Amino acid sequence: MKPTADRPATAPSKADRLALHLRLAEVKQKLGDHAGAFDVVARAAQDSPAELELWDRLSVLANKTHR
């Protein structure tokens, strides 16, 4: 089964899930879906709260989406 926007949590490891979340957020941002990218990065930050890069990225997206 291929991971999708609805199933990134089915990746086998935490590192794999993080990579999938980051890739999905990147694609959503390139498509202009900043709100969608924010949601994906927020889920990733919940799954990996020690990853400071996620919080920085979430802050940038929060400014772009006024969240």
N, CA, C and O atoms as a Tinker XYZ file with bonds, in Angstrom:
   268  protein
     1  N      0.846000   -1.174000    0.000000    73     2
     2  CA     0.000000    0.000000    0.000000    64     1     3
     3  C      0.892000    1.238000    0.000000    63     2     4     5
     4  O      1.829000    1.337000    0.792000    81     3
     5  N      0.600000    2.160000   -0.876000    73     3     6
     6  CA     1.364000    3.402000   -0.973000    64     5     7
     7  C      0.924000    4.390000    0.098000    63     6     8     9
     8  O     -0.276000    4.577000    0.298000    81     7
     9  N      1.868000    5.031000    0.795000    73     7    10
    10  CA     1.480000    6.093000    1.732000    64     9    11
    11  C      0.885000    7.272000    0.974000    63    10    12    13
    12  O      1.376000    7.638000   -0.094000    81    11
    13  N     -0.155000    7.860000    1.513000    73    11    14
    14  CA    -0.793000    9.027000    0.909000    64    13    15
    15  C     -0.993000   10.076000    1.993000    63    14    16    17
    16  O     -0.562000    9.906000    3.133000    81    15
    17  N     -1.650000   11.155000    1.618000    73    15    18
    18  CA    -1.933000   12.219000    2.587000    64    17    19
    19  C     -2.734000   11.685000    3.761000    63    18    20    21
    20  O     -2.616000   12.184000    4.880000    81    19
    21  N     -3.546000   10.672000    3.506000    73    19    22
    22  CA    -4.370000   10.119000    4.568000    64    21    23
    23  C     -3.669000    9.034000    5.363000    63    22    24    25
    24  O     -4.140000    8.655000    6.435000    81    23
    25  N     -2.535000    8.519000    4.852000    73    23    26
    26  CA    -1.905000    7.389000    5.506000    64    25    27
    27  C     -0.412000    7.534000    5.765000    63    26    28    29
    28  O      0.277000    6.514000    5.741000    81    27
    29  N      0.143000    8.716000    6.010000    73    27    30
    30  CA     1.584000    8.770000    6.259000    64    29    31
    31  C      1.978000    8.073000    7.547000    63    30    32    33
    32  O      3.133000    7.677000    7.700000    81    31
    33  N      1.052000    7.914000    8.473000    73    31    34
    34  CA     1.375000    7.272000    9.746000    64    33    35
    35  C      1.557000    5.759000    9.610000    63    34    36    37
    36  O      1.962000    5.101000   10.569000    81    35
    37  N      1.266000    5.200000    8.436000    73    35    38
    38  CA     1.438000    3.765000    8.250000    64    37    39
    39  C      2.863000    3.416000    7.838000    63    38    40    41
    40  O      3.178000    2.242000    7.648000    81    39
    41  N      3.720000    4.407000    7.700000    73    39    42
    42  CA     5.127000    4.143000    7.385000    64    41    43
    43  C      5.733000    3.342000    8.525000    63    42    44    45
    44  O      5.359000    3.533000    9.683000    81    43
    45  N      6.663000    2.449000    8.213000    73    43    46
    46  CA     7.163000    1.518000    9.214000    64    45    47
    47  C      7.915000    2.135000   10.396000    63    46    48    49
    48  O      7.861000    1.582000   11.495000    81    47
    49  N      8.592000    3.225000   10.216000    73    47    50
    50  CA     9.365000    3.778000   11.329000    64    49    51
    51  C      9.073000    5.265000   11.491000    63    50    52    53
    52  O      8.536000    5.919000   10.597000    81    51
    53  N      9.442000    5.771000   12.655000    73    51    54
    54  CA     9.242000    7.198000   12.931000    64    53    55
    55  C     10.025000    8.059000   11.942000    63    54    56    57
    56  O      9.531000    9.090000   11.485000    81    55
    57  N     11.235000    7.638000   11.616000    73    55    58
    58  CA    12.056000    8.387000   10.652000    64    57    59
    59  C     11.409000    8.382000    9.273000    63    58    60    61
    60  O     11.433000    9.391000    8.568000    81    59
    61  N     10.828000    7.243000    8.890000    73    59    62
    62  CA    10.141000    7.163000    7.597000    64    61    63
    63  C      8.910000    8.054000    7.578000    63    62    64    65
    64  O      8.643000    8.736000    6.589000    81    63
    65  N      8.157000    8.047000    8.681000    73    63    66
    66  CA     6.965000    8.904000    8.757000    64    65    67
    67  C      7.358000   10.369000    8.658000    63    66    68    69
    68  O      6.695000   11.148000    7.974000    81    67
    69  N      8.438000   10.746000    9.341000    73    67    70
    70  CA     8.899000   12.132000    9.299000    64    69    71
    71  C      9.270000   12.528000    7.878000    63    70    72    73
    72  O      8.889000   13.601000    7.410000    81    71
    73  N     10.008000   11.668000    7.194000    73    71    74
    74  CA    10.398000   11.953000    5.810000    64    73    75
    75  C      9.171000   12.088000    4.909000    63    74    76    77
    76  O      9.133000   12.960000    4.041000    81    75
    77  N      8.177000   11.237000    5.108000    73    75    78
    78  CA     6.954000   11.317000    4.300000    64    77    79
    79  C      6.183000   12.601000    4.589000    63    78    80    81
    80  O      5.686000   13.254000    3.671000    81    79
    81  N      6.088000   12.955000    5.859000    73    79    82
    82  CA     5.402000   14.200000    6.212000    64    81    83
    83  C      6.094000   15.408000    5.577000    63    82    84    85
    84  O      5.435000   16.287000    5.020000    81    83
    85  N      7.423000   15.445000    5.664000    73    83    86
    86  CA     8.164000   16.574000    5.101000    64    85    87
    87  C      7.999000   16.649000    3.590000    63    86    88    89
    88  O      7.849000   17.735000    3.029000    81    87
    89  N      8.028000   15.502000    2.938000    73    87    90
    90  CA     7.858000   15.478000    1.472000    64    89    91
    91  C      6.449000   15.932000    1.097000    63    90    92    93
    92  O      6.273000   16.726000    0.172000    81    91
    93  N      5.456000   15.431000    1.809000    73    91    94
    94  CA     4.077000   15.820000    1.525000    64    93    95
    95  C      3.878000   17.316000    1.749000    63    94    96    97
    96  O      3.213000   17.979000    0.952000    81    95
    97  N      4.447000   17.850000    2.823000    73    95    98
    98  CA     4.330000   19.283000    3.090000    64    97    99
    99  C      5.000000   20.098000    1.985000    63    98   100   101
   100  O      4.485000   21.138000    1.574000    81    99
   101  N      6.144000   19.625000    1.512000    73    99   102
   102  CA     6.850000   20.308000    0.427000    64   101   103
   103  C      5.999000   20.347000   -0.844000    63   102   104   105
   104  O      5.913000   21.382000   -1.504000    81   103
   105  N      5.381000   19.241000   -1.178000    73   103   106
   106  CA     4.529000   19.174000   -2.371000    64   105   107
   107  C      3.335000   20.108000   -2.213000    63   106   108   109
   108  O      3.002000   20.854000   -3.134000    81   107
   109  N      2.691000   20.070000   -1.052000    73   107   110
   110  CA     1.539000   20.942000   -0.823000    64   109   111
   111  C      1.936000   22.414000   -0.929000    63   110   112   113
   112  O      1.193000   23.223000   -1.485000    81   111
   113  N      3.110000   22.758000   -0.394000    73   111   114
   114  CA     3.569000   24.145000   -0.478000    64   113   115
   115  C      3.824000   24.551000   -1.925000    63   114   116   117
   116  O      3.454000   25.652000   -2.333000    81   115
   117  N      4.449000   23.677000   -2.699000    73   115   118
   118  CA     4.722000   23.982000   -4.103000    64   117   119
   119  C      3.439000   24.167000   -4.888000    63   118   120   121
   120  O      3.408000   24.920000   -5.861000    81   119
   121  N      2.371000   23.480000   -4.472000    73   119   122
   122  CA     1.077000   23.615000   -5.132000    64   121   123
   123  C      0.280000   24.808000   -4.613000    63   122   124   125
   124  O     -0.836000   25.065000   -5.066000    81   123
   125  N      0.867000   25.538000   -3.654000    73   123   126
   126  CA     0.209000   26.718000   -3.108000    64   125   127
   127  C     -0.752000   26.417000   -1.976000    63   126   128   129
   128  O     -1.484000   27.303000   -1.536000    81   127
   129  N     -0.764000   25.183000   -1.497000    73   127   130
   130  CA    -1.651000   24.791000   -0.404000    64   129   131
   131  C     -0.912000   24.943000    0.921000    63   130   132   133
   132  O     -0.505000   23.956000    1.534000    81   131
   133  N     -0.746000   26.186000    1.353000    73   131   134
   134  CA    -0.011000   26.453000    2.588000    64   133   135
   135  C     -0.759000   25.934000    3.814000    63   134   136   137
   136  O     -0.134000   25.471000    4.769000    81   135
   137  N     -2.079000   26.005000    3.795000    73   135   138
   138  CA    -2.860000   25.489000    4.920000    64   137   139
   139  C     -2.689000   23.973000    5.033000    63   138   140   141
   140  O     -2.549000   23.437000    6.133000    81   139
   141  N     -2.702000   23.294000    3.896000    73   139   142
   142  CA    -2.491000   21.848000    3.903000    64   141   143
   143  C     -1.102000   21.491000    4.388000    63   142   144   145
   144  O     -0.926000   20.532000    5.140000    81   143
   145  N     -0.107000   22.271000    3.953000    73   143   146
   146  CA     1.267000   22.042000    4.398000    64   145   147
   147  C      1.375000   22.270000    5.902000    63   146   148   149
   148  O      2.057000   21.519000    6.599000    81   147
   149  N      0.701000   23.309000    6.404000    73   147   150
   150  CA     0.696000   23.574000    7.845000    64   149   151
   151  C      0.149000   22.374000    8.603000    63   150   152   153
   152  O      0.728000   21.953000    9.605000    81   151
   153  N     -0.971000   21.817000    8.127000    73   151   154
   154  CA    -1.595000   20.677000    8.802000    64   153   155
   155  C     -0.658000   19.467000    8.836000    63   154   156   157
   156  O     -0.565000   18.776000    9.850000    81   155
   157  N      0.030000   19.218000    7.727000    73   155   158
   158  CA     0.951000   18.082000    7.656000    64   157   159
   159  C      2.129000   18.284000    8.606000    63   158   160   161
   160  O      2.516000   17.361000    9.323000    81   159
   161  N      2.695000   19.479000    8.612000    73   159   162
   162  CA     3.844000   19.748000    9.494000    64   161   163
   163  C      3.397000   19.716000   10.957000    63   162   164   165
   164  O      4.155000   19.279000   11.824000    81   163
   165  N      2.189000   20.170000   11.237000    73   163   166
   166  CA     1.676000   20.108000   12.614000    64   165   167
   167  C      1.562000   18.653000   13.069000    63   166   168   169
   168  O      1.906000   18.332000   14.207000    81   167
   169  N      1.084000   17.774000   12.191000    73   167   170
   170  CA     1.008000   16.345000   12.541000    64   169   171
   171  C      2.403000   15.776000   12.774000    63   170   172   173
   172  O      2.620000   14.997000   13.702000    81   171
   173  N      3.341000   16.173000   11.925000    73   171   174
   174  CA     4.721000   15.699000   12.078000    64   173   175
   175  C      5.311000   16.191000   13.398000    63   174   176   177
   176  O      6.025000   15.449000   14.073000    81   175
   177  N      5.017000   17.431000   13.768000    73   175   178
   178  CA     5.538000   17.991000   15.018000    64   177   179
   179  C      4.946000   17.271000   16.229000    63   178   180   181
   180  O      5.615000   17.124000   17.252000    81   179
   181  N      3.708000   16.827000   16.119000    73   179   182
   182  CA     3.110000   16.050000   17.205000    64   181   183
   183  C      3.796000   14.698000   17.329000    63   182   184   185
   184  O      4.001000   14.197000   18.434000    81   183
   185  N      4.149000   14.113000   16.197000    73   183   186
   186  CA     4.780000   12.797000   16.186000    64   185   187
   187  C      6.252000   12.873000   16.606000    63   186   188   189
   188  O      6.781000   11.944000   17.217000    81   187
   189  N      6.911000   14.001000   16.268000    73   187   190
   190  CA     8.349000   14.168000   16.561000    64   189   191
   191  C      8.604000   15.543000   17.170000    63   190   192   193
   192  O      9.207000   16.400000   16.523000    81   191
   193  N      8.156000   15.766000   18.398000    73   191   194
   194  CA     8.261000   17.110000   18.991000    64   193   195
   195  C      9.686000   17.596000   19.229000    63   194   196   197
   196  O      9.895000   18.797000   19.398000    81   195
   197  N     10.652000   16.720000   19.248000    73   195   198
   198  CA    12.042000   17.131000   19.479000    64   197   199
   199  C     12.723000   17.647000   18.216000    63   198   200   201
   200  O     13.835000   18.169000   18.287000    81   199
   201  N     12.079000   17.511000   17.072000    73   199   202
   202  CA    12.656000   17.972000   15.798000    64   201   203
   203  C     12.438000   19.478000   15.655000    63   202   204   205
   204  O     11.367000   19.916000   15.235000    81   203
   205  N     13.437000   20.255000   15.998000    73   203   206
   206  CA    13.310000   21.718000   15.985000    64   205   207
   207  C     13.033000   22.270000   14.602000    63   206   208   209
   208  O     12.375000   23.302000   14.475000    81   207
   209  N     13.521000   21.606000   13.557000    73   207   210
   210  CA    13.267000   22.039000   12.181000    64   209   211
   211  C     11.761000   22.101000   11.898000    63   210   212   213
   212  O     11.299000   22.981000   11.173000    81   211
   213  N     11.011000   21.176000   12.464000    73   211   214
   214  CA     9.562000   21.156000   12.254000    64   213   215
   215  C      8.905000   22.389000   12.844000    63   214   216   217
   216  O      8.018000   22.982000   12.231000    81   215
   217  N      9.342000   22.775000   14.036000    73   215   218
   218  CA     8.747000   23.937000   14.689000    64   217   219
   219  C      9.081000   25.222000   13.933000    63   218   220   221
   220  O      8.251000   26.127000   13.845000    81   219
   221  N     10.298000   25.302000   13.386000    73   219   222
   222  CA    10.669000   26.460000   12.570000    64   221   223
   223  C      9.795000   26.525000   11.321000    63   222   224   225
   224  O      9.280000   27.582000   10.955000    81   223
   225  N      9.644000   25.388000   10.686000    73   223   226
   226  CA     8.827000   25.333000    9.469000    64   225   227
   227  C      7.369000   25.635000    9.785000    63   226   228   229
   228  O      6.694000   26.330000    9.025000    81   227
   229  N      6.889000   25.114000   10.900000    73   227   230
   230  CA     5.517000   25.371000   11.308000    64   229   231
   231  C      5.296000   26.859000   11.567000    63   230   232   233
   232  O      4.237000   27.396000   11.243000    81   231
   233  N      6.284000   27.522000   12.145000    73   231   234
   234  CA     6.192000   28.960000   12.399000    64   233   235
   235  C      6.073000   29.747000   11.097000    63   234   236   237
   236  O      5.267000   30.671000   10.995000    81   235
   237  N      6.866000   29.382000   10.117000    73   235   238
   238  CA     6.813000   30.053000    8.814000    64   237   239
   239  C      5.433000   29.852000    8.166000    63   238   240   241
   240  O      4.829000   30.792000    7.650000    81   239
   241  N      4.961000   28.617000    8.209000    73   239   242
   242  CA     3.650000   28.318000    7.624000    64   241   243
   243  C      2.521000   28.996000    8.394000    63   242   244   245
   244  O      1.522000   29.404000    7.801000    81   243
   245  N      2.673000   29.117000    9.705000    73   243   246
   246  CA     1.668000   29.799000   10.510000    64   245   247
   247  C      1.545000   31.259000   10.078000    63   246   248   249
   248  O      0.441000   31.797000    9.996000    81   247
   249  N      2.675000   31.890000    9.805000    73   247   250
   250  CA     2.648000   33.283000    9.330000    64   249   251
   251  C      1.979000   33.385000    7.965000    63   250   252   253
   252  O      1.234000   34.330000    7.708000    81   251
   253  N      2.238000   32.425000    7.096000    73   251   254
   254  CA     1.660000   32.458000    5.738000    64   253   255
   255  C      0.162000   32.192000    5.753000    63   254   256   257
   256  O     -0.573000   32.686000    4.898000    81   255
   257  N     -0.291000   31.399000    6.740000    73   255   258
   258  CA    -1.708000   31.041000    6.795000    64   257   259
   259  C     -2.471000   31.816000    7.859000    63   258   260   261
   260  O     -3.673000   31.619000    8.032000    81   259
   261  N     -1.773000   32.700000    8.576000    73   259   262
   262  CA    -2.387000   33.506000    9.644000    64   261   263
   263  C     -2.993000   32.616000   10.724000    63   262   264   265
   264  O     -4.082000   32.883000   11.232000    81   263
   265  N     -2.272000   31.561000   11.061000    73   263   266
   266  CA    -2.748000   30.653000   12.130000    64   265   267
   267  C     -1.959000   30.906000   13.391000    63   266   268
   268  O     -2.195000   30.254000   14.408000    81   267
